[in-house]
Amino acid sequence: MLETYFKLREHGTTVGTEVLAGLTTFMIMAYIIFVNPTILSFASVPALQSVGVPFGPTLAATCLVAAVMTAAMGLVSNYPLAVASGMGLNAVVAFQLIAQDKLPWPAAMGIICLEGLAITILVLTGIREAMLNAIPLSQKRAISVGIGLFILFIGLVNAGIVVPGTGIPVTLGALTSAKVVVAVAGLFLTLLLLALGVRGALLLGILLTTGLAIVVNAVGGGRVWTLPGVAVVPREVAAWPDFSTLGQGWNFGAFTQLGVLATILTTFSIMLSDFFDTVGTVIGIGAEAGWLDRQGRLPRLNRVLVVDSLAALVGGLCSASSATTYIESAGGVAVGGRTGLTSVVVAGCFALALFLAPLAGVVPPEATAPALIIVGYLMCAIVREIPFGDLDEGFPALLTLTLMPFTYSITNGIGAGFVAFTFIKLVRGKGGAVHPMMYGAAAAFVLYFILR
């Protein structure tokens, strides 16, 4: 049955490989189960906790949305892509819409619903797919490399190897601190497993590094990792989910409180970020897996975009913020995941996490950091195919692949590359070679950067 539905042999994979890939992807992105409710509930900002989305229901909604929409992605598109509440967008909901604009959290989720509706319409009318196909090949390759660097940078930050500097943006972290030692040990351990050709090296590296973190935390009296449930043997394994916030995102009070124009502009800004984050993710992972054709187009792209767009709407409705396709899906692809069965496995893990959340919360970010660093390296191999010697293609590509990690945003990197690409083509008299949709996207990004 699995062979018939997912065409495993055709894609050069097996059930075992897909299960391993799914477990790897889930372990890398399981942090969202606790990080998303922490952000939306203002768990780390006591003064704002009274206006945030309740922690427990948000945790349940995060798992539910990830499980349902990731399963839909696998079954509809047959790609190993995972979907969950988007980092960055959840911070916009919390710190801009709720804290700054003083919107009640249901009204803030209502804006996410509007964004999800708008982006779904763009997919159903074919505009979103046409935009992705209009991107020049050099930019698609730059997006892939940029996402690789972004994933690598996230891994370095999560490991504590790169930290904010004093007087400089970033610097080297304290390599002798317990957390960094665990992360670095995990990196060398995972590299050793890869060098020895051990099957499931990334997943095994995460599990062994988590075990090391638990030991180090126990020796340190539980003071190395202080967040509840992280790097400790859990006292409870199961917990009953709280679904009390489901459906409360269907609220459009923002039009009354912010005004019609401000609500529309806010929705547009969020939509643009969501739109191009997904574009970048799909291109980056597609290039790494070898799914793109000679023009850099992805087969069955519209199926991916439909599910991703509906995920934004479902995330808002469930009060879990906008859900989107995760760049961490590259972790599963790196260990051989090639079909939607990988996504179904990830979905099953999130479904279990609804009831086993304390167990999922044991894995610290330092344990998944080595896998992210290695996956980032693997995705950067395509950099050799970018024509850096050509100003028209090379300079915009360089902006794209550097601004993604430097600004911690896929959207910012894509936007800078698009604007530079169209500008250079115009001033060099090659404007006719630029697809009309690239001009529209560049103009939209200029507005986006002004509104930020």
SULTA-V822356 format. One line per field, one symbol per residue. ss: DSSP state (H for helix, E for strand, - for the rest). phi: phi as a letter, one per 20 degrees, with the letter a starting at -180 (. if undefined). psi: psi as a letter, one per 30 degrees, with the letter a starting at -180 (. if undefined). A space follows every 10 residues. Layout:
ss: ???
phi: ???
psi: ???
This chain:
ss: -HHHHH---- ----HHHHHH HHHHHHHHH- -HHHHHHHHH -----HHH-- ----HHHHHH HHHHHHHHHH HHHHHHH--- --EEE---HH HHHHHHHHHH ----HHHHHH HHHHHHHHHH HHHH--HHHH HHHH--HHHH HHHHHHHHHH HHHHHHHHH- -EEE-----E EE-----HHH HHHHHHHHHH HHHHH----- HHHHHHHHHH HHHHHHHHH- ---------- ---------- ---------- ---HHHH--H HHHHHHHHHH HHHHHHHHHH HHHHHHHHH- -E-----E-- HHHHHHHHHH HHHHHHH--- --EEE---HH HHHH-----H HHHHHHHHHH HHHHHHHHHH ----HHHHHH HHHHHHHHHH HHHHH----- HHHHHHHHHH HHHHHHH--H HHHHHHHHHH HHHHHHH--- HHH--HHHHH HHHHHHHHHH H-
phi: .ffffelffg emccgfffff ffffgfffdf gfgdffffff elgecgfdff defgfgffff ffffffffff fffffeelde ddcagffnff ffgfeefefe emffffffff ffffffffff ffffenffff fffeffffff ffffffffff fffgfffffn fdcgedncgc bffffefgff ffffffffff fffffemffm gfffffffff fffffffffe mmdfddfgne lcfffdddbe fddfefnfff bdffffeeof ffffffffff ffffgeffgf ffffffffem efefemedgl gfffffffff ffffgffemd mfebfeffgf ffffdofccf fgfffgffff fffgddggff fffeffeegg fffffffffe ffgfeefffd ggeffgffgf fefgffdlbf ffffffffff fffffffemd ffeefgffff fffffgfgff ff
psi: eeeeefheee ghlleeeeee eeeeeeeegf ffeeeefeef fhfgiefgff flkkeeeeee eeeeeeeeee eeeeeefhlh kkklkkkeee eeeefeeeee fgkkeeeefe eeeeeeeefe eeeffgeeee eeffkleeee eeeeeeeeee eeeeeeeefg eklkljflel lkljffleee eeeeeeeeee eeeeefgkkh eeeeeeeeee eeeeeeeeeg ggfejfkkfk hljkekelkk ljgffkfffi khfeeeefle eeeeeeeeee eeeeefeeee eeeeeeeefg fkafggkkkg eeeeeeeeef eeeeeeeghg lkklkkffff eeefgfkflf eeeeeeeeee eefefheeef fejlffffee eeeeeeeeff ffffgkiffj eeeeeeeeee fefeeeghke eeeeeeeeee eeeeeefggg fffkkefeee eeeeeeeeee f.
